[in-house]
Amino acid sequence: MTTPTTAADQAPERTPALTVTAVPATLPPLDSVAGSSLGLVSRPAQSQQHAAWAPRQRPLDDTTTAERGQAERRREEERHVRSLARIVALACVEAELGLRPARQLSAWLDLATYQKMIRRADLAQRIRATRTDGPAAAPKALGARACRLGQEAYEASATVQLPDRARAMALRIEKHRNRWKVTALELG
């Protein structure tokens, strides 16, 4: 007894032939292609040939490195000023609530602003003495923003969250003897 066979079983197995073609490293100029009829012209040849898909490398020279360094120093300075604004805002609110001695603000504030905060803290303490409320909960600094005004001056704003409300503060921060000091302060 013979088994039936099909044409597929009898045909020898063949692999399709692969055709390899070379790809040119550069494209032909547009003048010789159909693009020339559209009014397109080819660009002048560059001194260094590179693949069309490769990104062009911008040469690094001293000016770009110096500019990058200066921009990084400016960003770092702004981060420092924002951090200072957040810390001072929180410390001022804590001093006003009686959670921190107002003397601790003297390192961050100039004399006129420091005297203003001492007066605010004293007035707030007198008002708290007449109330029978419990101790105030600790405030939390939400964030700060800074805007550069000149070489050595920033204006900043900060937000402090209290249990019952949020308070905003505007600060002017100036560099004095290589230290940042708050020279003006408005507490809302």
N, C-alpha and C positions, 0 to 999 in steps of 0.2 A: 504494500500500500504506500502510495506516495502522498506527500503533504503538498497542498497547493502553495505556490510561491507567488509573491507579487513582484511588480517591477521595481518597487523601492527596495525589496530585499536583495534583488539581483544586481542593482546598480552599484558600482564601486563608489565609495565615499570620496567626494571632492571638496577641497577647501577653496573658497573664492580667492582669486588673485588680488593682492593688494597693490595699489598703484601709489607710488611715492613721487610727489612733485616738490621741487625746490621753491621756497618762498623767498622773494627778494628782501634784502635787509632794509632797503629804503623804497619808498613809493616813487613811481615815475613822476616827472613834473607835470603839473596840471595843463601846461600848454599843449602837450602831446595827447591828452586824453579828451574825452567828450566835454570836460569842464571848461575847456577854452571857449567853447561856443556860448557858454553862459556868462562870459566876461570875467572868469576867475583867472588869476595869474599865479604862478608859483612864487614862493618866497625865495629870496637869495640864499644860496648854500651857506651853511655855517662852517666855521673852521673845524669843529669837532662833529663827527657824525655819530648819532646815537639812534637807537630804535625809536620809532614813533610812539610806542606805548610807554616808554620809560619816562618818569618824571624828570624835569630839568632841575639840576642841582644849582642852587644859588651859591656862589662862592662866599665863603666866610672871610670877612676882612675885619680889621680892628674896630671900625666904626660901628658895625652891627653888634659886635661882641660888647663893646662899651655901652651901646644903647640898651642892649638886653640887660646888662648888669645894673644900669641906672634904673630901668623899669622895675627890676626885681627889688632893688633897695626901696623904691617908692611904694611898691605893694607891701613890703615888710613893714615899712613905717606906718602905712595906713592900717594894717592889722594891729600894730601896737597901739595906735591912737584909738581904734575901735574898742580894743580890750580895756584900755584906760578909761574910756567913757563909760563902759558897762560897769566897771569896778567902782568908779567914783559915784555914779548914779545910785548904785545899790548901797554904798556906804553912806551917802547923804540921806537916803530914805531911812536907813537903819538908825542914823543919828537923830533924825527927827522923831522917830518912834520910840527912842530911848533904848534901843537894843545895842547901841554902840556909843562909846564916848566920842563926843564931837572933836576932842583933841586929836584923834587919829586922822582927821581930814587935813591936818596942817601940811603933811608931806605932799599932797596932791594939789592943794589950792593955793593961789597967791594970797597975800595978806588981806586985801579988800574983800575977796570972795570968802575967805575963811571967816572973817568977822561977820559977814552976812549969814553964813551957815550957823555960827555959834549963836547968833541972835535968834534965828529960826528955831534952833534946837531948844533954847531956853524958853521961848514962848510956847512951844509944843509941850514942854515938860510942865509948865504952869497949867495949861489946859487939861492935860492928862491927870493932874493932881485933883482937879475938881470932879472928874468923872469916876464912876465906879465900875467901868468896864474891866474885863479880865486882861491879861497880858496880850499884847499884839502878836500875831503869828509872824513868822519870819518871811520877809519879802523875797521874791525871786527875780533876778534879772532876766528879761526876755530877749533882749538884743540891743544892738547899737549900730548906727550908721555914721559915716564920717565923710566930709567933703573938704578937699584941700583948697585953701584960700590963697596961699602963697608959699614961699620957701619954708617958712617956719610957723605956719598957722593953719589950724583946722577948725571947722565947726562940726559939731557932732550932736546927735540926738540919741537918747536911750529910753527904753521902756522898762518899768519895774512893775511886776505883778504883786498885788496885795490880795488878801483873801476876798475883800469886798469890791475892789476896783483895781484899775491899772493906772499908773502915773507915768507921765512923760517928763523928760528933762532935756533941756537944750544947753549945750556947753560950748564955750570957745576955748580951745586948747592951743597954747603957744609954747614954742621951744624957748627956754631961758637957761643959759649956761649948760647946754647939752642935756637938759631935762625937760620933759613935757609937764607943763603946769596948766591948771584950769584957771583962766583969767576972768571968765564970766559964766554965770550959772543961772538958769531959770528953771524952777521946779514947779510943775503943774499938778 
